[in-house]
Each structure stands twice: as structure tokens, then as C-alpha cells.
Amino acid sequence: GDAGDDDGGAPAEEAYPPPLFNSDGYDDDCKYHVTFTSTPIRRNDDVTFTVTIVGLAPAEPATGAQPYAEVTLGDTHVSPSNNTTAVETPAGSGVYKIGPIKFDRAGQWVVRFHMFGDCSDTPADSPHAHIAFRIDVP
């Protein structure tokens, strides 16, 4: 490692771009355009996200993306959600229902959607990608 490293020369962990403040955007590798809507967001209620993922090259629905959500408040508090699923509906549409997700505290949460999470993120042509959105919970 470089002089001054205290990690034993291990490669630095991947840094994500900052979360977005709206409900649509491009993933961190510009492979997909992602939009979402949700059921009402309230503390301690189950929330379902409807996430639409469209590939950019070629411009078509991202079918079989098997997305999942990583949901955090700050650096240490993780959503207590259990049994969260993602179902493409209708099949082949690139539209996924992801939930239930529970926000158990008020604050500004980050919901990071991962697409094709079972693929390595290393090769440039990998379909693996992620995008994060800020979610305000009253």
C-alpha cells in the first residue's frame, strides 16, 4: 500500500455517488434510467416501491434485473424490513414491485436500489448497477 495507509494495502471500498433528491435518475454507471413511485411513506408502515428500470444501450426494459433495496438512516441504522421481495410485473416489463420496506424512524433515509446484484461489478460491461434516492420520513 501507499505510505500512510493503515488498511494493509487493501483496495479502497467503492465510493457511491451521493443519493438523488427526486424520483428518477441514471445509475452510477449510466447503464439504466430508473424511476420510482411508492405507496404513502409513513413511519412504521409497510411501503412498496414501484421501480421502473430501462437500459440505455440498448434502450429497452431491464428484464430479470432482480433488484433489491438497501435502506439506511445515517451510517449505522438499517431498516428493520424482513421478507422484502422484488417482483417484475408484468413479466418482461422492467417494472418491479419492491417491498415491504419499513422506515422505523423519522429522518432522511437513503434507499439504494441494486440491479443485477448477483453479477460482478468489476467488468465495464457488467449489468450490475446501483442508484440511491433520499427519502424523507415524517
DSSP file with accessible surface (Angstrom, degrees, kcal/mol):
  #  RESIDUE AA STRUCTURE BP1 BP2  ACC     N-H-->O    O-->H-N    N-H-->O    O-->H-N    TCO  KAPPA ALPHA  PHI   PSI    X-CA   Y-CA   Z-CA
    1    1 A G              0   0   91      0, 0.0     3,-0.1     0, 0.0     2,-0.1   0.000 360.0 360.0 360.0 171.8    0.0    0.0    0.0
    2    2 A D    >   -     0   0  129      1,-0.1     3,-2.2     2,-0.1     7,-0.1  -0.378 360.0 -84.1 -72.6 154.9    0.9    3.7   -0.1
    3    3 A A  T 3  S+     0   0  108      1,-0.3    -1,-0.1    -2,-0.1     3,-0.1  -0.344 119.3  28.2 -57.9 136.1    2.8    5.3    2.7
    4    4 A G  T 3  S+     0   0   81      1,-0.3    -1,-0.3    -3,-0.1     2,-0.2   0.312  85.6 134.2  93.5 -11.8    0.4    6.3    5.4
    5    5 A D    <   -     0   0   75     -3,-2.2    -1,-0.3     1,-0.1     3,-0.2  -0.514  33.3-174.1 -67.8 139.7   -2.2    3.6    4.5
    6    6 A D        +     0   0  159     -2,-0.2    -1,-0.1     1,-0.1    -3,-0.0   0.182  68.6  81.2-117.2  16.7   -3.5    1.9    7.6
    7    7 A D  S >  S-     0   0   72      3,-0.1     3,-1.2     0, 0.0    -1,-0.1   0.206 107.0-106.6-106.5  14.6   -5.5   -0.8    5.8
    8    8 A G  T 3  S-     0   0   82      1,-0.2    -2,-0.1    -3,-0.2    -3,-0.0   0.728  72.4 -62.3  71.9  17.9   -2.7   -3.1    5.0
    9    9 A G  T 3  S+     0   0   33      1,-0.2    -1,-0.2    -7,-0.1     3,-0.1   0.561  90.7 153.9  84.6   5.8   -2.7   -2.1    1.3
   10   10 A A    <   -     0   0   52     -3,-1.2    -1,-0.2     1,-0.1    -3,-0.1  -0.385  53.4 -97.5 -66.9 146.1   -6.2   -3.4    0.7
   11   11 A P        -     0   0  123      0, 0.0    -1,-0.1     0, 0.0     3,-0.1  -0.338  45.7 -98.4 -63.4 147.8   -8.0   -1.6   -2.1
   12   12 A A        -     0   0   92      1,-0.1     3,-0.1    -3,-0.1     2,-0.1  -0.364  42.1-104.3 -64.8 144.0  -10.3    1.2   -1.1
   13   13 A E        -     0   0  185      1,-0.1    -1,-0.1    -3,-0.1     2,-0.0  -0.399  47.9 -89.3 -67.7 146.4  -14.0    0.3   -0.9
   14   14 A E        -     0   0   93     -2,-0.1     2,-0.5     1,-0.1    -1,-0.1  -0.308  39.7-139.2 -59.4 132.4  -16.1    1.6   -3.8
   15   15 A A        -     0   0   89     -3,-0.1    -1,-0.1    -2,-0.0    -3,-0.0  -0.836  13.4-142.3 -95.2 129.4  -17.5    5.1   -3.1
   16   16 A Y        -     0   0   85     -2,-0.5   115,-0.0     1,-0.1     0, 0.0  -0.640  21.5-109.5 -85.8 149.2  -21.1    5.6   -4.2
   17   17 A P        -     0   0   62      0, 0.0    -1,-0.1     0, 0.0     3,-0.1  -0.315  53.5 -78.8 -66.2 162.4  -22.2    8.9   -5.7
   18   18 A P        -     0   0  102      0, 0.0   114,-0.2     0, 0.0     0, 0.0  -0.275  55.5 -96.8 -63.6 149.2  -24.4   11.0   -3.5
   19   19 A P        -     0   0   20      0, 0.0   114,-0.3     0, 0.0     2,-0.2  -0.297  39.8-113.8 -63.4 152.3  -28.1   10.0   -3.3
   20   20 A L  B     -a  133   0A  57    112,-2.8   114,-3.3     1,-0.1     5,-0.1  -0.521   8.8-144.0 -86.6 155.6  -30.6   11.8   -5.5
   21   21 A F  S    S+     0   0  150    112,-0.2     2,-0.1    -2,-0.2    -1,-0.1   0.436  78.5  55.5 -97.7  -3.4  -33.4   14.0   -4.2
   22   22 A N  S    S-     0   0   85      2,-0.2   112,-0.1   113,-0.0    -2,-0.1  -0.266  92.0 -99.9-113.6-157.1  -36.0   13.2   -6.7
   23   23 A S  S    S+     0   0   57     -2,-0.1    13,-2.0   110,-0.1     2,-0.3   0.141  94.4  46.3-119.7  19.3  -37.7   10.0   -8.0
   24   24 A D  E     +E   35   0B  65     11,-0.2     2,-0.3     2,-0.0    11,-0.2  -0.989  59.2 118.2-154.9 155.7  -35.8    9.4  -11.2
   25   25 A G  E     -E   34   0B   9      9,-2.1     9,-3.2    -2,-0.3     2,-0.4  -0.978  54.8 -72.0 172.4-174.8  -32.2    9.4  -12.5
   26   26 A Y  E     -E   33   0B 132     -2,-0.3     7,-0.2     7,-0.2    -2,-0.0  -0.849  49.4-109.2-106.9 142.3  -29.4    7.4  -14.0
   27   27 A D    >   -     0   0    3      5,-1.8     3,-1.9    -2,-0.4   104,-0.2  -0.070  41.3 -92.8 -63.3 171.9  -27.5    4.8  -12.1
   28   28 A D  T 3  S+     0   0   41    102,-2.4    -1,-0.1     1,-0.3   103,-0.1   0.643 127.7  42.4 -67.6 -13.2  -23.9    5.4  -11.1
   29   29 A D  T 3  S-     0   0   71    101,-0.2    -1,-0.3     3,-0.1    -2,-0.1   0.296 108.7-120.4-110.6   6.2  -22.5    3.7  -14.2
   30   30 A C  S <  S+     0   0   89     -3,-1.9    -2,-0.1     2,-0.1     3,-0.1   0.874  78.5 121.2  54.5  44.0  -25.1    5.3  -16.6
   31   31 A K  S    S+     0   0   41      1,-0.2    25,-2.3    25,-0.1    26,-0.5   0.661  70.7  29.5-100.0 -25.3  -26.4    1.9  -17.8
   32   32 A Y  E     - F   0  55B  21     23,-0.2    -5,-1.8    24,-0.1     2,-0.5  -0.972  62.0-138.0-138.8 150.1  -30.0    2.5  -16.7
   33   33 A H  E     -EF  26  54B  45     21,-2.8    21,-2.4    -2,-0.3     2,-0.4  -0.948  32.9-166.6-102.7 127.9  -32.6    5.1  -16.3
   34   34 A V  E     +EF  25  53B   0     -9,-3.2    -9,-2.1    -2,-0.5     2,-0.3  -0.958  13.3 173.8-123.6 132.7  -34.5    4.4  -13.1
   35   35 A T  E     -EF  24  52B  44     17,-2.1    17,-2.6    -2,-0.4     2,-0.3  -0.929   7.8-172.5-128.6 157.2  -37.8    5.9  -11.8
   36   36 A F  E     - F   0  51B  21    -13,-2.0     2,-0.3    -2,-0.3    15,-0.2  -0.995  15.5-173.5-147.6 155.7  -39.9    5.0   -8.8
   37   37 A T  E     - F   0  50B  93     13,-1.8    13,-2.6    -2,-0.3     2,-0.3  -0.856  19.3-162.2-128.7 169.5  -43.2    5.7   -7.1
   38   38 A S  E     - F   0  49B  45     -2,-0.3    11,-0.2    11,-0.2     3,-0.1  -0.977  25.8-101.9-148.5 162.2  -44.3    4.4   -3.7
   39   39 A T  S    S-     0   0   57      9,-1.9    11,-0.0    -2,-0.3     8,-0.0  -0.320  77.4 -56.1 -69.5 168.8  -47.2    3.8   -1.5
   40   40 A P        -     0   0   78      0, 0.0     2,-0.7     0, 0.0    -1,-0.2  -0.210  57.4-131.3 -53.9 136.7  -47.5    6.6    1.2
   41   41 A I        +     0   0   38     -3,-0.1     2,-0.3    95,-0.1     5,-0.1  -0.844  42.2 152.4 -97.2 112.2  -44.3    6.9    3.3
   42   42 A R    >   -     0   0  136     -2,-0.7     3,-1.8     3,-0.2    61,-0.5  -0.988  51.4 -91.6-137.3 147.4  -45.1    6.9    7.0
   43   43 A R  T 3  S+     0   0  130     95,-0.4    61,-0.2    -2,-0.3     3,-0.1  -0.319 109.2   5.1 -60.6 133.4  -43.1    5.8    9.9
   44   44 A N  T 3  S+     0   0   85     59,-3.0     2,-0.3     1,-0.2    -1,-0.3   0.546 103.4 115.4  67.8  12.4  -43.7    2.1   10.9
   45   45 A D  S <  S-     0   0   69     -3,-1.8    58,-0.6    58,-0.3     2,-0.3  -0.855  74.4-106.6-104.3 147.9  -46.0    1.4    7.9
   46   46 A D  E     - G   0 102B  94     -2,-0.3     2,-0.4    56,-0.1    56,-0.2  -0.547  37.6-161.4 -71.1 133.6  -45.0   -1.0    5.2
   47   47 A V  E     - G   0 101B   0     54,-2.2    54,-2.4    -2,-0.3     2,-0.5  -0.948   6.8-158.6-119.2 137.7  -44.0    0.8    2.0
   48   48 A T  E     -     0   0B  48     -2,-0.4    -9,-1.9    52,-0.2     2,-0.4  -0.975   8.0-152.8-116.7 129.8  -43.9   -0.7   -1.5
   49   49 A F  E     -FG  38  98B   0     49,-2.9    49,-3.2    -2,-0.5     2,-0.7  -0.853   4.8-152.1 -99.2 136.8  -41.8    0.9   -4.3
   50   50 A T  E     -FG  37  97B  28    -13,-2.6   -13,-1.8    -2,-0.4     2,-0.5  -0.955  23.3-170.8-105.2 111.2  -42.7    0.5   -7.9
   51   51 A V  E     -FG  36  96B   0     45,-3.1    45,-3.1    -2,-0.7     2,-0.5  -0.922  12.3-161.4-113.0 125.9  -39.4    0.8   -9.7
   52   52 A T  E     -FG  35  95B  42    -17,-2.6   -17,-2.1    -2,-0.5     2,-0.5  -0.933   8.5-170.0-108.2 125.7  -39.0    1.1  -13.5
   53   53 A I  E     -F   34   0B   0     41,-2.7     9,-2.7    -2,-0.5     2,-0.5  -0.970   4.6-178.3-121.3 120.7  -35.6    0.2  -14.9
   54   54 A V  E     -FH  33  61B  50    -21,-2.4   -21,-2.8    -2,-0.5     5,-0.1  -0.980  23.4-130.2-121.2 125.0  -34.8    0.9  -18.6
   55   55 A G  E     -F   32   0B   9      5,-3.1     5,-0.4    -2,-0.5   -23,-0.2  -0.341   7.4-151.3 -66.8 152.9  -31.5    0.1  -20.1
   56   56 A L  S    S+     0   0   70    -25,-2.3     3,-0.4     1,-0.3   -24,-0.1   0.749  80.8  57.9 -97.8 -29.8  -29.7    2.8  -22.1
   57   57 A A  S    S+     0   0   98      1,-0.7    -1,-0.3   -26,-0.5     2,-0.1  -0.783 126.3  16.0-142.8  92.9  -27.8    0.7  -24.6
   58   58 A P  S    S-     0   0   83      0, 0.0     2,-1.4     0, 0.0    -1,-0.7   0.586 100.5-131.6 -81.7 160.4  -30.0   -0.8  -25.9
   59   59 A A        +     0   0   86     -3,-0.4    -3,-0.2    -2,-0.1   -27,-0.1  -0.622  63.7 112.0 -80.1  90.7  -32.9    1.3  -24.8
   60   60 A E  S    S-     0   0  110     -2,-1.4    -5,-3.1    -5,-0.4    -3,-0.1  -0.975  75.6 -67.7-155.0 163.0  -35.3   -1.4  -23.5
   61   61 A P  B     -H   54   0B  59      0, 0.0     2,-1.5     0, 0.0    -7,-0.3  -0.258  46.1-123.1 -56.8 139.6  -36.8   -2.6  -20.3
   62   62 A A    >   -     0   0    9     -9,-2.7     3,-0.8    32,-0.2     2,-0.2  -0.679  39.1-170.4 -85.3  87.2  -34.2   -4.2  -17.9
   63   63 A T  T 3   +     0   0   71     -2,-1.5    28,-0.1     1,-0.2    -3,-0.0  -0.524  63.3  17.6 -82.0 147.7  -35.9   -7.6  -17.6
   64   64 A G  T 3  S+     0   0   40     -2,-0.2    -1,-0.2     1,-0.1    27,-0.0   0.731  76.4 143.0  68.2  23.8  -34.6  -10.1  -15.0
   65   65 A A    <   -     0   0    0     -3,-0.8    51,-3.4   -12,-0.1    52,-0.5   0.679  43.9-153.1 -71.5 -17.9  -32.8   -7.3  -13.0
   66   66 A Q        -     0   0  120     49,-0.2    51,-0.5    50,-0.1    52,-0.1   0.909  23.0-165.6  44.2  54.7  -33.6   -8.9   -9.7
   67   67 A P        -     0   0    5      0, 0.0     2,-0.3     0, 0.0    48,-0.2  -0.275  12.4-175.0 -69.5 154.7  -33.4   -5.6   -7.9
   68   68 A Y  E     -B  114   0A 114     46,-1.5    46,-2.8    30,-0.1     2,-0.4  -0.965  19.5-122.9-143.5 160.3  -33.2   -5.2   -4.2
   69   69 A A  E     -B  113   0A  23     -2,-0.3     2,-0.5    44,-0.2    44,-0.2  -0.899   8.2-160.3-110.8 134.1  -33.2   -2.3   -1.8
   70   70 A E  E     -B  112   0A  77     42,-2.7    42,-3.0    -2,-0.4     2,-0.5  -0.967  21.6-168.0-106.5 119.4  -30.5   -1.3    0.7
   71   71 A V  E     +B  111   0A  10     -2,-0.5     8,-2.4    40,-0.2     2,-0.3  -0.948  13.3 161.8-123.7 117.6  -32.3    1.0    3.2
   72   72 A T  E     -BC 110  78A  31     38,-2.4    38,-3.0    -2,-0.5     2,-0.5  -0.958  32.7-151.2-137.6 152.3  -30.4    3.1    5.8
   73   73 A L  E >> S-BC 109  77A  32      4,-3.1     4,-1.5    -2,-0.3     3,-0.5  -0.988  78.9 -30.8-118.6 113.2  -30.7    6.1    8.0
   74   74 A G  T 34 S-     0   0   52     34,-0.5    36,-0.1    -2,-0.5    33,-0.0  -0.282 104.7 -52.8  70.0-159.9  -27.3    7.6    8.6
   75   75 A D  T 34 S+     0   0  168      1,-0.1    -1,-0.2    -3,-0.1     3,-0.0   0.611 133.1  28.4 -89.3 -12.9  -24.3    5.4    8.5
   76   76 A T  T <4 S+     0   0  131     -3,-0.5     2,-0.6     1,-0.1    -2,-0.2   0.648  91.8  88.4-126.0 -19.7  -25.4    2.8   11.1
   77   77 A H  E  <  -C   73   0A  29     -4,-1.5    -4,-3.1     3,-0.0     2,-0.4  -0.771  53.1-168.7 -94.1 122.1  -29.2    2.4   11.2
   78   78 A V  E     -C   72   0A  96     -2,-0.6    -6,-0.2    -6,-0.2    -3,-0.0  -0.823  32.1 -98.1-106.9 143.9  -30.7   -0.2    8.8
   79   79 A S        -     0   0   14     -8,-2.4    24,-0.1    -2,-0.4    -8,-0.1  -0.284  25.7-133.3 -56.3 140.4  -34.3   -0.6    8.1
   80   80 A P        +     0   0   56      0, 0.0    -1,-0.1     0, 0.0    23,-0.1   0.294  56.4 144.3 -80.1  14.4  -35.9   -3.5   10.1
   81   81 A S        -     0   0   29     21,-0.4     2,-0.3   -10,-0.1     3,-0.1  -0.260  26.9-174.1 -58.5 134.7  -37.6   -4.8    6.9
   82   82 A N        +     0   0  125      1,-0.1    -1,-0.0    18,-0.1    -3,-0.0  -0.936  61.2  18.8-125.7 152.4  -37.8   -8.6    6.7
   83   83 A N  S    S+     0   0  148     -2,-0.3     2,-0.3     1,-0.2    -1,-0.1   0.836  75.8 173.2  60.7  34.7  -39.0  -10.7    3.8
   84   84 A T        -     0   0   57     -3,-0.1     2,-0.3   -15,-0.1    -1,-0.2  -0.573   8.0-173.0 -73.2 136.1  -38.7   -7.9    1.2
   85   85 A T  E     -I   99   0B  84     14,-2.9    14,-2.1    -2,-0.3     2,-0.4  -0.865  21.1-147.2-126.5 163.3  -39.3   -9.2   -2.3
   86   86 A A  E     -I   98   0B  38     -2,-0.3     2,-0.5    12,-0.2    12,-0.2  -0.984  18.4-176.4-131.3 120.2  -39.0   -7.8   -5.8
   87   87 A V  E     -I   97   0B  81     10,-2.1    10,-2.5    -2,-0.4     2,-0.6  -0.975  22.6-137.1-122.0 125.3  -41.5   -9.0   -8.4
   88   88 A E  E     -I   96   0B  43     -2,-0.5     8,-0.3     8,-0.2     3,-0.1  -0.718  31.0-145.0 -79.8 120.3  -41.3   -8.0  -12.1
   89   89 A T  S    S+     0   0   65      6,-2.5     2,-0.1    -2,-0.6    -2,-0.1  -0.973  80.4  17.4-144.1 121.6  -44.9   -7.2  -13.0
   90   90 A P  S >  S-     0   0   92      0, 0.0     3,-1.8     0, 0.0     5,-0.4   0.679 108.0-107.4 -72.9 161.5  -45.9   -7.8  -15.7
   91   91 A A  T 3  S+     0   0   93      1,-0.3    -2,-0.1    -2,-0.1   -28,-0.1  -0.215 103.0  20.0 -54.8 137.2  -43.1  -10.2  -16.6
   92   92 A G  T 3  S+     0   0   44    -30,-0.1    -1,-0.3     3,-0.1   -29,-0.1   0.499  95.7 104.7  82.7   5.3  -40.7   -8.7  -19.2
   93   93 A S  S <  S-     0   0   31     -3,-1.8   -31,-0.2     2,-0.2    -2,-0.1   0.657  81.4-128.5 -92.1 -20.2  -41.7   -5.1  -18.4
   94   94 A G  S    S+     0   0    0      1,-0.3   -41,-2.7    -4,-0.2     2,-0.5   0.627  71.4 123.8  75.6  12.8  -38.7   -3.9  -16.4
   95   95 A V  E     -G   52   0B  35     -5,-0.4    -6,-2.5   -43,-0.2     2,-0.4  -0.938  41.8-171.1-109.8 126.6  -41.2   -2.7  -13.7
   96   96 A Y  E     -GI  51  88B   5    -45,-3.1   -45,-3.1    -2,-0.5     2,-0.6  -0.942  22.4-146.6-124.9 137.5  -40.7   -4.1  -10.2
   97   97 A K  E     -GI  50  87B  90    -10,-2.5   -10,-2.1    -2,-0.4     2,-0.5  -0.912  25.5-172.3 -97.1 118.6  -42.7   -4.0   -7.0
   98   98 A I  E     -GI  49  86B   1    -49,-3.2   -49,-2.9    -2,-0.6   -12,-0.2  -0.967  25.3 -48.4-119.3 122.6  -40.2   -4.0   -4.1
   99   99 A G  E     - I   0  85B   6    -14,-2.1   -14,-2.9    -2,-0.5   -51,-0.2  -0.968  33.7 -94.3 165.8-175.4  -41.4   -4.3   -0.6
  100  100 A P  E     +     0   0B  45      0, 0.0     2,-0.4     0, 0.0    -1,-0.3   0.542  57.0 172.4 -77.2 145.3  -42.5   -4.3    2.1
  101  101 A I  E     -G   47   0B   1    -54,-2.4   -54,-2.2    -3,-0.2     2,-0.5  -0.974  15.9-154.7-119.5 133.2  -40.0   -1.8    3.4
  102  102 A K  E     -G   46   0B  61     -2,-0.4     2,-0.7   -56,-0.2   -21,-0.4  -0.928   8.3-160.7-113.7 130.8  -40.4   -0.3    6.9
  103  103 A F        -     0   0    0    -58,-0.6   -59,-3.0    -2,-0.5   -58,-0.3  -0.946  11.7-178.6-104.7 107.5  -39.0    3.1    8.0
  104  104 A D        +     0   0   43     -2,-0.7     2,-0.3   -61,-0.2    -1,-0.1   0.435  61.3  43.8 -94.2   2.4  -39.0    2.9   11.8
  105  105 A R  S    S-     0   0  127      2,-0.1     2,-0.1     0, 0.0   -61,-0.1  -0.986  83.1-110.0-141.7 152.2  -37.6    6.3   12.5
  106  106 A A  S    S+     0   0   52     -2,-0.3     2,-0.3   -63,-0.1    -2,-0.1  -0.463  70.2  77.1 -74.9 150.3  -38.3    9.8   11.2
  107  107 A G  E    S- D   0 137A  29     30,-2.4    30,-2.9    -2,-0.1     2,-0.9  -0.851  87.4 -47.1 142.9-174.2  -35.5   11.4    9.2
  108  108 A Q  E     - D   0 136A  77     -2,-0.3   -34,-0.5    28,-0.2    28,-0.2  -0.836  58.6-170.9 -98.1 106.0  -33.8   11.4    5.8
  109  109 A W  E     -BD  73 135A   0     26,-3.0    26,-2.7    -2,-0.9     2,-0.5  -0.490  17.5-134.1 -90.0 162.2  -33.3    7.8    4.7
  110  110 A V  E     -BD  72 134A  21    -38,-3.0   -38,-2.4    24,-0.2     2,-0.6  -0.985  13.6-166.8-118.9 124.7  -31.3    6.5    1.7
  111  111 A V  E     -BD  71 133A   0     22,-2.7    22,-2.3    -2,-0.5     2,-0.6  -0.963   7.7-169.3-110.2 112.5  -32.8    3.8   -0.4
  112  112 A R  E     -BD  70 132A  30    -42,-3.0   -42,-2.7    -2,-0.6     2,-0.5  -0.924   7.2-154.7-106.8 115.4  -30.2    2.3   -2.7
  113  113 A F  E     -BD  69 131A   1     18,-3.0    18,-2.0    -2,-0.6     2,-0.4  -0.794   6.3-158.7 -89.9 128.9  -31.6    0.0   -5.4
  114  114 A H  E     -BD  68 130A   6    -46,-2.8   -46,-1.5    -2,-0.5     2,-0.4  -0.915   4.2-159.9-105.8 133.6  -29.2   -2.6   -6.7
  115  115 A M  E    S+ D   0 129A   0     14,-3.0    14,-1.8    -2,-0.4   -49,-0.2  -0.931  73.8   1.2-114.1 141.0  -29.8   -4.1  -10.2
  116  116 A F  S >  S+     0   0   35    -51,-3.4     3,-2.0    -2,-0.4    -1,-0.2   0.905  76.5 170.8  51.1  47.2  -28.3   -7.5  -11.3
  117  117 A G  T 3   +     0   0   26    -51,-0.5    -1,-0.1   -52,-0.5     4,-0.1   0.661  66.4  65.8 -64.8 -16.4  -26.7   -7.8   -7.8
  118  118 A D  T 3  S+     0   0  118    -52,-0.1     2,-0.3     2,-0.1    -1,-0.3   0.531  89.6  83.3 -85.0  -2.4  -25.6  -11.4   -8.5
  119  119 A C  S <  S-     0   0   43     -3,-2.0    -4,-0.0    -4,-0.1     7,-0.0  -0.742  91.7-102.1 -97.1 148.6  -23.2  -10.1  -11.2
  120  120 A S        -     0   0   68     -2,-0.3     8,-0.5     1,-0.1    -1,-0.1  -0.349  19.2-148.7 -63.1 146.0  -19.8   -8.8  -10.5
  121  121 A D  S    S+     0   0   41      1,-0.1    -1,-0.1     6,-0.1     5,-0.1   0.412  79.7  84.7 -94.8   2.2  -19.5   -5.1  -10.6
  122  122 A T        +     0   0  126      3,-0.1    -1,-0.1     2,-0.0     2,-0.0   0.963  69.0  72.7 -76.1 -53.3  -15.9   -5.2  -11.9
  123  123 A P  S >  S-     0   0   61      0, 0.0     3,-1.8     0, 0.0     0, 0.0  -0.368  80.6-129.5 -66.9 143.6  -16.1   -5.6  -15.7
  124  124 A A  T 3  S+     0   0  100      1,-0.3    -2,-0.0     3,-0.0    -3,-0.0   0.805 107.9  51.7 -60.5 -29.8  -17.2   -2.5  -17.5
  125  125 A D  T 3  S+     0   0  143      2,-0.0    -1,-0.3     0, 0.0    -3,-0.1   0.355  80.6 124.5 -93.5  10.5  -19.8   -4.4  -19.4
  126  126 A S    <   -     0   0    8     -3,-1.8    -5,-0.0     1,-0.1    -7,-0.0  -0.410  61.4-139.8 -65.7 141.5  -21.4   -6.0  -16.3
  127  127 A P        +     0   0   46      0, 0.0    -1,-0.1     0, 0.0    -6,-0.1   0.641  67.8 117.1 -76.7 -10.0  -25.1   -5.3  -15.9
  128  128 A H        +     0   0   17     -8,-0.5     2,-0.3   -12,-0.1   -12,-0.2  -0.313  38.3 146.2 -59.8 134.9  -24.6   -4.7  -12.2
  129  129 A A  E     - D   0 115A   0    -14,-1.8   -14,-3.0  -101,-0.0     2,-0.3  -0.973  29.1-153.0-160.8 169.0  -25.5   -1.2  -11.1
  130  130 A H  E     - D   0 114A   3     -2,-0.3  -102,-2.4   -16,-0.2     2,-0.3  -0.987   5.7-173.6-149.1 154.9  -27.0    0.9   -8.3
  131  131 A I  E     - D   0 113A   8    -18,-2.0   -18,-3.0    -2,-0.3     2,-0.4  -0.984  12.1-153.4-148.2 142.2  -28.8    4.1   -7.7
  132  132 A A  E     - D   0 112A   6     -2,-0.3  -112,-2.8   -20,-0.3     2,-0.3  -0.940   6.8-169.8-124.8 145.9  -29.8    5.8   -4.5
  133  133 A F  E     -aD  20 111A   0    -22,-2.3   -22,-2.7    -2,-0.4     2,-0.4  -0.968  24.0-122.9-129.5 145.3  -32.5    8.2   -3.6
  134  134 A R  E     - D   0 110A  68   -114,-3.3     2,-0.5    -2,-0.3   -24,-0.2  -0.735  26.7-165.8 -85.0 135.0  -33.1   10.3   -0.4
  135  135 A I  E     - D   0 109A  10    -26,-2.7   -26,-3.0    -2,-0.4     2,-0.5  -0.983  10.4-146.1-126.0 119.9  -36.5    9.6    1.2
  136  136 A D  E     - D   0 108A 107     -2,-0.5   -28,-0.2   -28,-0.2   -95,-0.1  -0.760  12.8-165.3 -87.6 125.1  -37.9   11.9    3.9
  137  137 A V  E       D   0 107A   6    -30,-2.9   -30,-2.4    -2,-0.5   -95,-0.1  -0.954 360.0 360.0-112.1 118.1  -39.8   10.1    6.6
  138  138 A P              0   0  103      0, 0.0   -95,-0.4     0, 0.0     0, 0.0  -0.276 360.0 360.0 -70.5 360.0  -42.0   12.3    8.8
